[in-house]
Amino acid sequence: RKEVEQDPGPFNVPEGATVAFNCTYSNSASQSFFWYRQDCRKEPKLLMSVYSSGNEDGRFTAQLNRASQYISLLIRDSKLSDSATYLCVVTNSGYALNFGKGTSLLVTP
Amino acid sequence: DAGVIQSPRHEVTEMGQEVTLRCKPISGHDYLFWYRQTMMRGLELLIYFNNNVPIDDSGMPEDRFSAKMPNASFSTLKIQPSEPRDSAVYFCASSLQGRYGYTFGSGTRLTVV
């Protein structure tokens, strides 16, 4: 079983819709949490960090629930350019990133 | 800043051949990571270095894989001999203090036939 689990999707949503992705992690000692975005045939890029208090960056909101070992990403007012794969990432005691396999999002006109 | 530079971008080789992937991290970054991405397994950590010293190589699949970092500005990942199941995209990433702003290179797409 992979340490970080995500629904692979794909999520097909119309422009302007709100979409939410979820992620669970198995190591209760995980320390840092992130969402990365990966476009087709490109490298992963940091979208945002995730904090226990929840954090927002424009149309994007990330939440962390340590008790349930659950991370979420909410995208409001979806744009065509949001189409990508969203990777849930955690770090443990070391500095290496542990990636989920990603959730695919397709925003349609 | 040129970012993390990987070469080659694409590599097609025959089974049994040696393959060497190269990475130049961002200047000043003290951590360097090698990842492999496949459809089946997603992104997997192979090995990472801190100040040119290998810290964790538990993700290296087997003895056919080796990685070196002779200096702060260069690292190699070598596969010898290569096998078709090694076909994947290999990413190098670097970071400062291992915490913030991991930056990935564009990757090397390896095909072993």
Backbone of each chain as ProteinMPNN parsed JSONL, in Angstrom:
{"seq_chain_A": "RKEVEQDPGPFNVPEGATVAFNCTYSNSASQSFFWYRQDCRKEPKLLMSVYSSGNEDGRFTAQLNRASQYISLLIRDSKLSDSATYLCVVTNSGYALNFGKGTSLLVTP", "coords_chain_A": {"N_chain_A": [[0.848, -1.18, 0.0], [0.56, 2.167, -0.888], [2.143, 4.994, 0.636], [0.929, 7.467, 0.428], [-2.244, 8.156, -0.609], [-4.406, 8.742, -3.321], [-7.391, 9.58, -5.119], [-7.425, 8.67, -8.422], [-8.966, 9.845, -10.391], [-10.248, 10.41, -13.738], [-11.23, 13.814, -12.999], [-13.715, 15.495, -14.472], [-14.73, 18.658, -15.135], [-16.847, 21.544, -15.675], [-15.875, 24.809, -16.843], [-15.591, 27.304, -14.33], [-16.656, 25.813, -12.31], [-16.572, 24.402, -8.971], [-14.193, 22.331, -7.509], [-13.052, 19.536, -5.624], [-10.299, 17.841, -4.2], [-9.124, 14.951, -2.543], [-6.905, 13.405, -0.176], [-5.152, 10.847, 1.472], [-2.869, 9.905, 4.074], [-0.516, 7.564, 5.394], [1.387, 7.56, 7.406], [1.547, 8.576, 10.59], [3.426, 10.213, 11.659], [4.143, 12.04, 9.807], [5.355, 15.157, 8.615], [5.383, 17.492, 7.008], [3.386, 19.0, 4.437], [2.129, 19.116, 1.138], [0.756, 20.396, -1.933], [1.361, 19.573, -5.232], [1.548, 20.457, -8.669], [1.289, 18.933, -11.826], [1.797, 19.266, -15.166], [0.987, 17.787, -18.352], [3.555, 15.713, -19.414], [5.476, 17.244, -18.213], [7.545, 18.632, -15.53], [6.9, 18.179, -11.971], [5.486, 20.876, -10.103], [5.555, 23.073, -7.342], [2.502, 23.807, -5.875], [1.14, 24.667, -3.536], [1.835, 24.905, -0.013], [0.571, 23.041, 2.802], [-1.151, 23.739, 5.702], [-1.964, 23.159, 9.149], [-3.895, 24.886, 10.033], [-5.233, 25.472, 7.82], [-5.095, 26.953, 4.597], [-5.08, 29.521, 2.109], [-4.814, 30.406, -1.31], [-5.501, 32.567, -3.474], [-7.727, 31.249, -5.711], [-7.464, 28.777, -4.657], [-7.689, 26.496, -1.989], [-6.326, 24.869, 0.764], [-6.492, 22.165, 3.059], [-5.702, 20.556, 6.133], [-6.069, 17.683, 8.051], [-4.926, 16.386, 10.755], [-5.669, 14.464, 12.618], [-7.313, 12.709, 11.234], [-5.613, 12.117, 9.24], [-5.595, 13.314, 6.659], [-5.799, 15.203, 3.715], [-6.814, 18.02, 1.845], [-7.721, 19.668, -1.231], [-9.16, 22.478, -2.585], [-10.557, 23.876, -5.413], [-11.759, 26.791, -6.659], [-14.007, 28.363, -9.006], [-13.104, 27.199, -11.525], [-10.61, 27.186, -14.073], [-9.747, 26.787, -17.552], [-7.022, 26.468, -17.703], [-6.395, 25.217, -15.38], [-6.397, 22.556, -15.768], [-4.733, 19.617, -15.207], [-2.499, 17.336, -13.5], [-2.831, 16.731, -10.09], [-0.797, 16.485, -7.365], [-0.504, 14.98, -4.278], [1.538, 15.467, -1.49], [3.777, 14.388, 1.025], [6.101, 14.805, 3.74], [8.33, 13.022, 5.836], [10.373, 12.187, 8.541], [12.727, 12.676, 7.273], [14.068, 14.531, 4.49], [12.987, 13.958, 2.069], [10.477, 13.962, -0.474], [7.318, 12.377, -0.419], [5.253, 11.133, -2.761], [1.824, 11.079, -3.773], [-0.018, 9.244, -6.294], [-1.369, 10.971, -7.833], [-4.09, 13.09, -8.946], [-6.129, 13.46, -11.67], [-7.251, 16.278, -13.404], [-9.597, 17.679, -15.567], [-10.664, 20.512, -17.065], [-13.39, 21.721, -18.746], [-14.652, 23.636, -21.56]], "CA_chain_A": [[0.0, 0.0, 0.0], [1.354, 3.368, -1.004], [2.03, 5.816, 1.824], [0.03, 8.57, 0.135], [-3.279, 7.648, -1.507], [-5.293, 9.722, -3.948], [-8.298, 9.127, -6.17], [-6.754, 9.079, -9.658], [-9.873, 10.55, -11.29], [-10.171, 11.869, -13.896], [-12.327, 14.698, -12.667], [-14.077, 16.361, -15.6], [-15.627, 19.698, -14.631], [-16.962, 22.697, -16.577], [-15.302, 26.075, -16.396], [-16.355, 27.998, -13.314], [-17.09, 24.901, -11.259], [-15.715, 24.163, -7.812], [-13.814, 20.915, -7.448], [-12.254, 19.217, -4.433], [-9.523, 16.606, -4.213], [-8.753, 14.467, -1.226], [-5.693, 12.61, -0.103], [-4.879, 10.309, 2.813], [-1.498, 9.439, 4.254], [-0.542, 6.478, 6.375], [2.369, 7.755, 8.468], [1.066, 9.617, 11.513], [4.55, 11.087, 12.001], [4.423, 12.948, 8.692], [5.593, 16.487, 9.187], [5.075, 18.598, 6.095], [2.376, 18.585, 3.463], [2.12, 20.02, -0.009], [0.137, 20.028, -3.202], [2.122, 19.89, -6.425], [0.821, 20.357, -9.928], [2.112, 18.432, -12.923], [1.195, 19.297, -16.493], [1.33, 16.62, -19.168], [4.932, 15.598, -19.903], [6.294, 18.272, -17.579], [7.947, 18.302, -14.184], [6.016, 18.667, -10.908], [5.783, 22.205, -9.574], [4.862, 23.328, -6.094], [1.302, 24.627, -5.949], [1.04, 25.315, -2.233], [2.023, 24.123, 1.205], [-0.675, 22.812, 3.528], [-0.95, 23.937, 7.128], [-3.064, 22.633, 9.981], [-4.943, 25.901, 10.175], [-5.829, 25.708, 6.505], [-4.531, 28.127, 3.945], [-5.733, 29.876, 0.846], [-3.998, 31.16, -2.255], [-6.395, 32.896, -4.571], [-8.857, 30.324, -5.875], [-7.067, 27.48, -4.11], [-7.709, 26.357, -0.535], [-5.831, 23.57, 1.222], [-6.817, 21.863, 4.445], [-5.036, 19.389, 6.7], [-6.674, 17.12, 9.253], [-3.925, 15.437, 11.253], [-6.32, 13.36, 13.342], [-7.801, 11.754, 10.238], [-4.531, 11.928, 8.263], [-6.369, 13.633, 5.465], [-5.461, 16.499, 3.134], [-7.734, 18.34, 0.755], [-7.46, 20.834, -2.072], [-10.384, 22.978, -3.185], [-10.335, 24.859, -6.475], [-12.993, 27.511, -6.984], [-14.037, 29.056, -10.299], [-12.103, 26.484, -12.325], [-10.199, 27.716, -15.371], [-9.213, 25.769, -18.462], [-5.596, 26.302, -17.406], [-6.223, 24.38, -14.19], [-6.302, 21.148, -16.206], [-3.404, 19.101, -14.866], [-2.542, 16.326, -12.451], [-2.528, 17.332, -8.791], [-0.069, 15.489, -6.578], [-0.461, 15.172, -2.837], [2.925, 15.163, -1.105], [4.091, 14.512, 2.452], [7.465, 14.454, 4.145], [8.398, 12.407, 7.155], [11.467, 12.72, 9.34], [13.787, 13.114, 6.375], [13.74, 15.658, 3.633], [12.486, 13.508, 0.784], [9.041, 14.081, -0.708], [6.586, 11.165, -0.764], [4.184, 11.573, -3.647], [0.719, 10.258, -4.228], [0.052, 9.02, -7.738], [-1.958, 12.115, -8.51], [-5.492, 13.158, -9.38], [-6.197, 14.152, -12.951], [-8.356, 17.229, -13.563], [-9.824, 18.258, -16.887], [-11.665, 21.558, -17.054], [-13.891, 21.83, -20.115], [-15.348, 24.918, -21.848]], "C_chain_A": [[0.892, 1.241, 0.0], [1.101, 4.244, 0.216], [1.049, 6.971, 1.64], [-0.965, 8.095, -0.936], [-4.159, 8.789, -2.024], [-6.223, 9.013, -4.923], [-7.703, 9.589, -7.496], [-7.631, 9.901, -10.6], [-10.011, 9.771, -12.593], [-11.438, 12.586, -13.412], [-12.543, 15.603, -13.885], [-15.094, 17.38, -15.108], [-15.713, 20.825, -15.637], [-16.255, 23.91, -15.985], [-16.2, 26.733, -15.359], [-16.799, 27.116, -12.157], [-16.1, 24.901, -10.098], [-15.432, 22.668, -7.734], [-12.902, 20.697, -6.246], [-11.557, 17.875, -4.612], [-9.174, 16.237, -2.787], [-7.548, 13.555, -1.302], [-5.576, 12.082, 1.324], [-3.444, 9.828, 2.873], [-1.45, 8.502, 5.445], [0.399, 6.693, 7.556], [1.953, 8.91, 9.373], [2.171, 10.579, 11.918], [4.906, 12.054, 10.87], [4.44, 14.38, 9.178], [5.169, 17.641, 8.291], [4.204, 18.076, 4.963], [2.288, 19.619, 2.349], [1.163, 19.495, -1.069], [1.072, 20.497, -4.309], [1.209, 19.743, -7.63], [1.781, 19.856, -10.984], [1.312, 18.482, -14.218], [1.731, 18.125, -17.31], [2.759, 16.73, -19.694], [5.839, 16.714, -19.37], [6.694, 17.822, -16.18], [6.928, 18.795, -13.163], [6.468, 20.046, -10.437], [4.945, 22.43, -8.325], [3.672, 24.247, -6.322], [1.145, 25.393, -4.637], [1.383, 24.342, -1.118], [0.674, 23.995, 1.892], [-0.393, 22.907, 5.011], [-2.185, 23.478, 7.892], [-4.22, 23.61, 10.084], [-5.683, 26.125, 8.869], [-5.226, 26.961, 5.891], [-5.107, 28.273, 2.545], [-4.752, 30.66, -0.01], [-4.871, 31.42, -3.465], [-7.578, 31.943, -4.618], [-8.612, 28.961, -5.221], [-7.077, 27.516, -2.584], [-7.271, 24.955, -0.16], [-6.149, 23.398, 2.693], [-6.073, 20.601, 4.86], [-5.778, 18.956, 7.951], [-5.729, 16.04, 9.756], [-4.569, 14.235, 11.936], [-6.791, 12.278, 12.377], [-6.759, 11.431, 9.175], [-5.061, 12.137, 6.854], [-6.007, 15.049, 5.023], [-6.435, 16.77, 1.999], [-7.252, 19.569, 0.001], [-8.772, 21.214, -2.733], [-10.004, 24.021, -4.221], [-11.674, 25.482, -6.819], [-12.869, 28.156, -8.356], [-12.989, 28.468, -11.253], [-11.863, 27.148, -13.679], [-9.698, 26.566, -16.252], [-7.762, 25.452, -18.124], [-5.344, 25.516, -16.123], [-6.114, 22.901, -14.543], [-4.869, 20.658, -16.018], [-3.612, 17.909, -13.943], [-2.08, 16.967, -11.155], [-1.988, 16.241, -7.871], [-0.06, 15.894, -5.107], [0.904, 14.683, -2.346], [3.09, 15.337, 0.403], [5.571, 14.241, 2.653], [7.411, 13.898, 5.553], [9.576, 12.99, 7.925], [12.628, 13.199, 8.475], [13.326, 14.261, 5.516], [13.173, 15.247, 2.285], [10.976, 13.66, 0.715], [8.464, 12.715, -1.051], [5.344, 11.586, -1.525], [3.05, 10.566, -3.721], [0.821, 10.108, -5.739], [-0.659, 10.107, -8.534], [-3.422, 11.949, -8.866], [-5.547, 14.004, -10.636], [-7.441, 15.029, -13.024], [-8.408, 17.717, -15.001], [-10.963, 19.252, -16.783], [-12.097, 21.808, -18.497], [-14.648, 23.139, -20.33], [-16.848, 24.774, -21.649]], "O_chain_A": [[1.841, 1.349, 0.776], [0.002, 4.25, 0.77], [0.409, 7.401, 2.6], [-0.568, 7.686, -2.027], [-4.588, 9.666, -1.274], [-5.878, 7.972, -5.481], [-7.492, 10.787, -7.682], [-7.123, 10.574, -11.497], [-9.899, 8.546, -12.56], [-12.539, 12.037, -13.42], [-11.661, 16.372, -14.269], [-16.198, 17.013, -14.709], [-14.763, 21.055, -16.385], [-16.068, 24.008, -14.772], [-17.424, 26.722, -15.492], [-17.265, 27.619, -11.134], [-14.957, 25.338, -10.227], [-16.337, 21.846, -7.877], [-12.09, 21.555, -5.897], [-12.14, 16.91, -5.105], [-8.958, 17.101, -1.937], [-7.22, 13.009, -2.356], [-5.871, 12.802, 2.278], [-2.87, 9.401, 1.871], [-2.236, 8.625, 6.383], [0.224, 6.069, 8.603], [2.0, 10.073, 8.973], [1.892, 11.647, 12.462], [5.876, 12.804, 10.98], [3.651, 14.772, 10.037], [4.652, 18.65, 8.77], [4.263, 16.907, 4.583], [2.363, 20.825, 2.584], [0.814, 18.315, -1.093], [1.515, 21.645, -4.331], [0.229, 18.998, -7.605], [2.934, 20.282, -11.046], [0.28, 17.824, -14.349], [2.778, 17.554, -17.004], [3.124, 17.714, -20.337], [6.836, 17.076, -19.997], [6.252, 16.778, -15.699], [6.17, 19.723, -13.446], [7.661, 20.343, -10.378], [3.782, 22.032, -8.257], [3.811, 25.33, -6.891], [1.031, 26.619, -4.634], [1.242, 23.127, -1.259], [-0.255, 24.748, 1.601], [0.502, 22.234, 5.524], [-3.291, 23.418, 7.355], [-5.378, 23.212, 10.207], [-6.652, 26.884, 8.82], [-4.89, 27.912, 6.596], [-5.545, 27.317, 1.907], [-3.967, 31.465, 0.491], [-4.965, 30.59, -4.369], [-8.344, 31.85, -3.659], [-9.487, 28.095, -5.244], [-6.546, 28.44, -1.967], [-7.779, 23.971, -0.698], [-6.086, 24.347, 3.475], [-5.845, 19.699, 4.054], [-6.08, 19.78, 8.815], [-5.728, 14.918, 9.25], [-4.064, 13.116, 11.839], [-6.683, 11.085, 12.662], [-6.984, 10.58, 8.313], [-4.984, 11.262, 5.992], [-5.919, 15.968, 5.837], [-6.832, 15.854, 1.279], [-6.49, 20.388, 0.516], [-9.423, 20.381, -3.364], [-9.227, 24.935, -3.944], [-12.609, 24.79, -7.221], [-11.767, 28.458, -8.814], [-12.099, 29.176, -11.723], [-12.796, 27.607, -14.338], [-9.282, 25.519, -15.757], [-7.324, 24.308, -18.243], [-4.199, 25.185, -15.815], [-5.771, 22.085, -13.688], [-3.926, 21.206, -16.588], [-4.742, 17.523, -13.643], [-1.064, 17.662, -11.122], [-2.635, 15.221, -7.635], [0.34, 17.002, -4.751], [1.366, 13.613, -2.741], [2.605, 16.308, 0.983], [6.21, 13.55, 1.86], [6.549, 14.264, 6.353], [9.742, 14.21, 7.942], [13.421, 14.036, 8.905], [12.303, 14.887, 5.793], [12.904, 16.103, 1.442], [10.28, 13.507, 1.718], [9.028, 11.979, -1.86], [4.492, 12.303, -1.002], [3.277, 9.356, -3.73], [1.641, 10.761, -6.384], [-0.562, 10.155, -9.76], [-3.922, 10.841, -9.059], [-5.065, 15.136, -10.654], [-8.55, 14.575, -12.739], [-7.396, 18.117, -15.576], [-12.091, 18.885, -16.453], [-11.264, 22.075, -19.364], [-15.22, 23.688, -19.389], [-17.591, 25.736, -21.842]]}, "seq_chain_B": "DAGVIQSPRHEVTEMGQEVTLRCKPISGHDYLFWYRQTMMRGLELLIYFNNNVPIDDSGMPEDRFSAKMPNASFSTLKIQPSEPRDSAVYFCASSLQGRYGYTFGSGTRLTVV", "coords_chain_B": {"N_chain_B": [[18.346, 32.716, -12.993], [19.007, 29.444, -13.934], [17.635, 27.206, -13.216], [17.071, 23.703, -12.429], [19.021, 21.576, -14.273], [18.759, 19.008, -16.554], [20.143, 16.31, -18.403], [20.368, 13.701, -20.888], [17.38, 15.014, -22.585], [15.791, 13.131, -23.754], [16.218, 9.638, -24.085], [16.96, 6.815, -25.861], [17.654, 3.478, -25.742], [19.275, 0.304, -26.145], [18.456, -2.797, -24.627], [20.629, -3.907, -22.088], [22.606, -2.083, -22.504], [24.681, 0.568, -21.164], [23.469, 3.353, -19.353], [23.632, 6.795, -18.742], [22.491, 9.364, -16.79], [22.251, 12.869, -16.315], [22.625, 15.651, -14.05], [22.358, 19.017, -13.103], [22.226, 20.864, -10.31], [20.442, 23.674, -8.808], [22.429, 26.483, -8.198], [23.941, 26.73, -5.043], [22.035, 25.262, -3.724], [21.714, 22.64, -1.356], [20.707, 20.127, -1.198], [20.034, 17.273, -3.15], [17.955, 15.359, -5.224], [16.978, 12.277, -6.714], [14.372, 11.1, -8.661], [12.011, 8.714, -9.951], [9.512, 8.279, -12.405], [6.676, 6.466, -13.248], [3.768, 5.219, -14.957], [2.52, 3.192, -13.566], [3.573, 3.217, -10.932], [3.854, 5.811, -10.154], [5.556, 8.713, -8.827], [8.676, 7.984, -7.546], [11.099, 8.033, -4.998], [14.505, 7.68, -5.564], [17.16, 8.154, -4.616], [18.858, 10.407, -2.367], [20.984, 13.243, -1.842], [22.975, 15.107, 0.461], [24.863, 17.924, 0.671], [26.602, 16.728, -1.186], [26.888, 14.163, -0.262], [25.646, 10.867, -0.174], [22.542, 10.229, 1.328], [20.21, 8.695, 1.654], [19.656, 5.833, 0.04], [17.792, 3.913, -0.27], [15.752, 3.61, -2.049], [16.804, 2.879, -4.451], [16.559, 0.656, -7.068], [18.061, -1.764, -7.522], [21.289, -3.375, -7.785], [22.051, -2.609, -10.263], [21.683, 0.034, -10.556], [23.277, 3.114, -9.934], [24.424, 6.054, -8.261], [26.068, 9.197, -8.258], [27.657, 12.056, -6.799], [29.891, 14.076, -7.477], [30.598, 16.708, -7.029], [29.291, 19.895, -5.902], [27.81, 20.83, -8.005], [27.004, 18.917, -9.803], [25.568, 15.811, -10.695], [25.192, 12.306, -11.287], [23.211, 9.627, -12.544], [23.394, 6.281, -13.016], [22.703, 3.468, -15.024], [23.338, 0.168, -15.383], [23.53, -3.109, -16.364], [21.059, -1.798, -18.643], [17.488, -2.383, -18.615], [14.315, -3.239, -20.145], [12.259, -2.69, -18.271], [13.199, -0.53, -16.923], [12.408, 1.67, -18.226], [11.161, 4.881, -18.069], [10.348, 8.155, -16.709], [12.9, 10.089, -15.501], [13.523, 12.178, -12.87], [15.366, 14.895, -11.583], [15.836, 16.784, -8.652], [16.36, 19.741, -6.706], [17.068, 21.365, -3.563], [17.1, 23.927, -1.013], [18.429, 23.5, 2.063], [16.805, 21.361, 2.313], [14.127, 21.767, 2.739], [12.402, 23.927, 1.767], [10.871, 24.968, -1.28], [11.456, 22.928, -3.318], [12.856, 22.259, -6.4], [12.278, 20.954, -9.508], [13.964, 19.368, -12.246], [13.532, 19.215, -15.842], [13.362, 16.598, -16.512], [14.381, 13.309, -17.69], [13.441, 11.339, -20.288], [13.466, 8.035, -20.493], [13.801, 5.3, -22.621], [14.014, 1.917, -22.917], [14.76, -0.54, -25.136]], "CA_chain_B": [[18.57, 31.365, -12.481], [18.678, 28.509, -15.005], [16.874, 26.077, -12.712], [17.741, 22.404, -12.412], [19.236, 21.194, -15.667], [18.968, 17.587, -16.753], [20.442, 15.873, -19.766], [19.639, 14.248, -22.033], [15.936, 15.103, -22.394], [15.265, 11.842, -24.185], [17.257, 8.629, -24.312], [16.479, 5.511, -26.291], [18.815, 2.598, -25.739], [18.96, -1.117, -26.231], [18.641, -3.59, -23.409], [21.996, -4.319, -21.848], [23.522, -0.958, -22.619], [24.814, 1.467, -20.009], [22.812, 4.648, -19.519], [24.025, 7.784, -17.738], [21.659, 10.562, -16.74], [23.025, 13.927, -15.676], [21.832, 16.686, -13.388], [23.043, 20.168, -12.517], [21.252, 21.502, -9.42], [20.498, 25.125, -8.676], [23.61, 26.888, -7.445], [23.66, 27.053, -3.652], [21.181, 24.24, -3.111], [22.545, 21.644, -0.713], [20.082, 18.815, -1.308], [19.73, 16.825, -4.512], [17.113, 14.164, -5.199], [16.648, 11.59, -7.961], [13.072, 10.438, -8.652], [11.6, 8.017, -11.179], [8.055, 8.309, -12.542], [6.022, 5.566, -14.182], [2.315, 5.228, -14.832], [2.087, 2.205, -12.575], [4.037, 3.455, -9.569], [3.941, 7.239, -9.853], [6.887, 9.255, -8.538], [9.357, 7.253, -6.477], [12.433, 8.511, -4.664], [15.567, 6.693, -5.733], [18.283, 8.466, -3.744], [19.11, 11.818, -2.241], [22.282, 13.678, -1.353], [23.113, 16.363, 1.194], [26.256, 18.357, 0.556], [27.293, 15.773, -2.048], [26.977, 12.858, 0.402], [24.371, 10.135, -0.255], [21.914, 10.115, 2.635], [19.248, 7.604, 1.639], [19.585, 5.194, -1.276], [16.93, 2.739, -0.119], [14.854, 3.504, -3.185], [17.503, 2.405, -5.654], [15.939, -0.653, -7.301], [18.977, -2.906, -7.433], [22.69, -3.016, -8.0], [22.271, -2.064, -11.614], [21.563, 1.478, -10.449], [24.241, 3.784, -9.059], [24.376, 7.508, -8.37], [27.217, 9.886, -7.689], [27.637, 13.52, -6.799], [31.3, 14.392, -7.249], [30.729, 18.075, -6.526], [28.0, 20.526, -5.608], [27.109, 21.285, -9.206], [26.835, 17.854, -10.784], [25.255, 14.466, -10.226], [24.857, 11.343, -12.33], [22.507, 8.381, -12.23], [23.839, 5.338, -14.031], [22.041, 2.167, -15.056], [24.188, -0.753, -16.119], [22.972, -2.942, -17.707], [19.669, -1.338, -18.654], [16.451, -3.35, -18.954], [13.082, -2.557, -20.574], [11.454, -2.216, -17.131], [13.754, 0.736, -16.442], [11.801, 2.752, -19.006], [10.448, 5.785, -17.154], [10.895, 9.514, -16.693], [13.769, 10.272, -14.34], [13.601, 13.585, -12.494], [16.291, 15.368, -10.567], [15.321, 17.959, -7.966], [17.27, 20.254, -5.688], [16.437, 22.275, -2.617], [17.961, 24.564, -0.031], [18.177, 23.013, 3.42], [15.911, 20.221, 2.264], [12.791, 22.061, 3.234], [11.542, 24.809, 1.012], [11.136, 25.248, -2.687], [12.046, 21.895, -4.155], [12.746, 22.568, -7.818], [12.546, 19.794, -10.354], [14.393, 19.517, -13.622], [12.529, 18.848, -16.845], [13.295, 15.144, -16.597], [14.921, 12.536, -18.811], [12.532, 10.251, -20.664], [14.296, 6.89, -20.889], [13.145, 4.142, -23.217], [14.932, 0.799, -23.132], [14.072, -1.464, -26.053]], "C_chain_B": [[18.102, 30.364, -13.529], [17.833, 27.356, -14.509], [17.717, 24.82, -12.684], [17.834, 21.92, -13.856], [19.55, 19.71, -15.757], [19.298, 17.303, -18.215], [20.681, 14.372, -19.765], [18.146, 14.388, -21.719], [15.254, 13.784, -22.742], [16.442, 10.901, -24.425], [16.573, 7.336, -24.713], [17.697, 4.613, -26.402], [18.359, 1.144, -25.806], [19.247, -1.801, -24.898], [20.086, -4.037, -23.294], [23.019, -3.204, -21.923], [23.576, -0.163, -21.319], [24.159, 2.813, -20.338], [23.277, 5.566, -18.402], [23.167, 9.021, -17.882], [22.397, 11.606, -15.91], [22.118, 15.011, -15.105], [22.747, 17.775, -12.845], [22.032, 20.871, -11.621], [21.381, 23.016, -9.461], [21.689, 25.483, -7.786], [23.215, 27.289, -6.017], [22.745, 26.063, -2.961], [22.054, 23.11, -2.568], [21.942, 20.24, -0.703], [19.789, 18.52, -2.768], [19.041, 15.476, -4.438], [17.001, 13.6, -6.607], [15.329, 10.838, -7.763], [12.855, 9.739, -9.991], [10.071, 8.03, -11.23], [7.594, 7.329, -13.61], [4.519, 5.66, -13.972], [1.866, 4.335, -13.691], [2.394, 2.638, -11.14], [4.096, 4.929, -9.18], [5.381, 7.674, -9.638], [7.483, 8.525, -7.341], [10.742, 7.854, -6.248], [13.438, 7.38, -4.844], [16.667, 6.906, -4.705], [18.307, 9.967, -3.537], [20.431, 12.087, -1.544], [22.118, 14.962, -0.526], [24.582, 16.738, 1.171], [27.131, 17.29, -0.116], [27.404, 14.374, -1.444], [25.64, 12.131, 0.283], [23.807, 9.884, 1.142], [20.991, 8.89, 2.689], [19.182, 7.046, 0.22], [18.669, 3.975, -1.241], [15.965, 2.562, -1.282], [15.511, 3.034, -4.468], [17.098, 0.95, -5.884], [16.865, -1.847, -7.074], [20.369, -2.439, -7.805], [22.97, -2.465, -9.383], [22.235, -0.543, -11.607], [22.647, 2.016, -9.514], [24.145, 5.283, -9.292], [25.59, 8.095, -7.679], [26.968, 11.379, -7.702], [29.05, 13.973, -6.473], [31.541, 15.803, -6.747], [29.338, 18.692, -6.415], [27.2, 20.886, -6.85], [26.833, 20.173, -10.211], [26.53, 16.52, -10.119], [24.928, 13.582, -11.425], [24.081, 10.174, -11.739], [22.826, 7.416, -13.373], [23.069, 4.031, -13.897], [22.882, 1.262, -15.952], [24.025, -2.17, -15.586], [21.509, -2.512, -17.634], [18.73, -2.466, -19.097], [15.189, -2.596, -19.368], [12.255, -2.016, -19.406], [12.026, -0.953, -16.488], [13.173, 1.933, -17.204], [10.899, 3.586, -18.1], [10.943, 7.195, -17.43], [11.665, 9.672, -15.391], [13.911, 11.774, -14.094], [14.695, 13.788, -11.455], [15.667, 16.619, -9.953], [16.37, 18.445, -6.972], [16.518, 21.188, -4.757], [17.486, 22.843, -1.679], [17.53, 24.105, 1.345], [17.117, 21.926, 3.453], [14.477, 20.514, 2.626], [11.935, 22.824, 2.241], [11.893, 24.807, -0.461], [11.912, 24.182, -3.412], [11.825, 22.301, -5.607], [13.15, 21.346, -8.621], [13.121, 20.218, -11.697], [13.297, 19.041, -14.56], [12.426, 17.344, -17.066], [14.023, 14.578, -17.811], [13.959, 11.39, -19.074], [13.363, 9.124, -21.239], [13.423, 5.777, -21.442], [14.21, 3.091, -23.479], [14.207, -0.253, -23.969], [14.84, -2.787, -26.157]], "O_chain_B": [[16.954, 30.411, -13.97], [17.345, 26.579, -15.329], [18.93, 24.866, -12.89], [16.831, 21.868, -14.568], [20.482, 19.217, -15.121], [18.802, 17.963, -19.128], [21.142, 13.818, -18.767], [17.698, 13.917, -20.674], [14.276, 13.381, -22.112], [17.504, 11.305, -24.898], [15.714, 6.825, -23.995], [18.664, 4.953, -27.084], [17.198, 0.823, -25.551], [20.155, -1.422, -24.158], [20.693, -4.486, -24.266], [24.153, -3.352, -21.468], [22.662, -0.209, -20.495], [24.282, 3.331, -21.448], [23.314, 5.161, -17.24], [23.115, 9.646, -18.941], [23.075, 11.281, -14.935], [21.015, 15.257, -15.594], [23.768, 17.498, -12.216], [21.059, 21.428, -12.13], [22.303, 23.564, -10.065], [21.916, 24.857, -6.75], [22.29, 28.073, -5.808], [22.686, 26.029, -1.732], [23.004, 22.675, -3.219], [22.579, 19.285, -0.258], [19.358, 19.392, -3.523], [19.46, 14.576, -3.71], [16.936, 14.351, -7.58], [15.183, 10.049, -6.829], [13.429, 10.113, -11.013], [9.413, 7.816, -10.212], [8.072, 7.364, -14.744], [4.057, 6.126, -12.931], [0.95, 4.674, -12.942], [1.575, 2.45, -10.241], [4.356, 5.262, -8.024], [6.31, 7.085, -10.191], [6.881, 8.457, -6.269], [11.465, 8.146, -7.2], [13.247, 6.272, -4.343], [17.066, 5.974, -4.007], [17.848, 10.726, -4.39], [20.926, 11.271, -0.767], [21.239, 15.783, -0.789], [25.44, 15.966, 1.6], [28.241, 16.999, 0.329], [27.97, 13.483, -2.077], [24.6, 12.708, 0.602], [24.507, 9.391, 2.025], [21.002, 8.142, 3.667], [18.705, 7.718, -0.694], [18.77, 3.099, -2.101], [15.418, 1.476, -1.475], [14.829, 2.814, -5.469], [17.272, 0.108, -5.003], [16.452, -2.842, -6.479], [20.594, -1.265, -8.1], [24.041, -1.908, -9.624], [22.705, 0.096, -12.548], [22.902, 1.455, -8.449], [23.821, 5.727, -10.393], [26.075, 7.581, -6.671], [26.185, 11.897, -8.498], [29.368, 14.227, -5.311], [32.561, 16.076, -6.115], [28.34, 18.077, -6.791], [26.018, 21.215, -6.744], [26.467, 20.452, -11.353], [27.146, 16.148, -9.12], [24.445, 14.063, -12.45], [24.278, 9.792, -10.586], [22.56, 7.703, -14.54], [22.818, 3.554, -12.79], [23.105, 1.559, -17.125], [24.363, -2.41, -14.427], [20.81, -2.828, -16.672], [19.116, -3.368, -19.841], [15.007, -1.44, -18.985], [11.611, -0.977, -19.546], [11.4, -0.371, -15.603], [13.432, 3.082, -16.846], [9.993, 3.064, -17.451], [11.826, 7.414, -18.26], [11.135, 9.416, -14.309], [14.347, 12.531, -14.96], [14.908, 12.956, -10.574], [15.044, 17.417, -10.653], [17.167, 17.659, -6.461], [15.471, 21.732, -5.109], [18.597, 22.326, -1.562], [16.382, 24.305, 1.741], [16.589, 21.607, 4.518], [13.686, 19.588, 2.804], [10.833, 22.382, 1.914], [13.054, 24.664, -0.842], [12.919, 24.476, -4.055], [10.708, 22.649, -5.989], [14.228, 20.784, -8.431], [12.803, 21.289, -12.215], [12.267, 18.528, -14.123], [11.504, 16.873, -17.732], [14.246, 15.263, -18.809], [13.695, 10.573, -18.192], [13.902, 9.237, -22.34], [12.442, 5.365, -20.823], [15.19, 3.347, -24.179], [13.174, -0.785, -23.562], [14.42, -3.69, -26.88]]}, "name": "protein", "num_of_chains": 2, "seq": "RKEVEQDPGPFNVPEGATVAFNCTYSNSASQSFFWYRQDCRKEPKLLMSVYSSGNEDGRFTAQLNRASQYISLLIRDSKLSDSATYLCVVTNSGYALNFGKGTSLLVTPDAGVIQSPRHEVTEMGQEVTLRCKPISGHDYLFWYRQTMMRGLELLIYFNNNVPIDDSGMPEDRFSAKMPNASFSTLKIQPSEPRDSAVYFCASSLQGRYGYTFGSGTRLTVV"}
